[in-house]
């Protein structure tokens, strides 16, 4: 598995035939006792994930759930004062005090 890959666990209604494995980007197909099929494995990126989900749609089977875990060795979670600023200038956890966050006032008078 490469850095930045996405581990997926996708549940589909019914039991799919094993010959669909190649069509689903090499994900492992497992028939679960509850009558569902689990597609599990690692995908390279979001584009490949969207491709798999499009194939689920094209197959016409019911999507029960999709659980994703991003594997990014360089990503760290930071909160509070050490978090990078958000687009509005505040930290990722605190709202910005900038005027862009203020409610809109009355329209300008001409």
Secondary structure, 3 states (H helix, E strand, C coil): CCCCEEEEEEEEECCCCHHHCHHHCCCEEEECCCCEEEEEEEECCHHHHHHHHHHHHHHCCCEEEEEEEEECCCCCCCCHHHCCECCCCCECCCCCCCHHHCCCCCCCCC
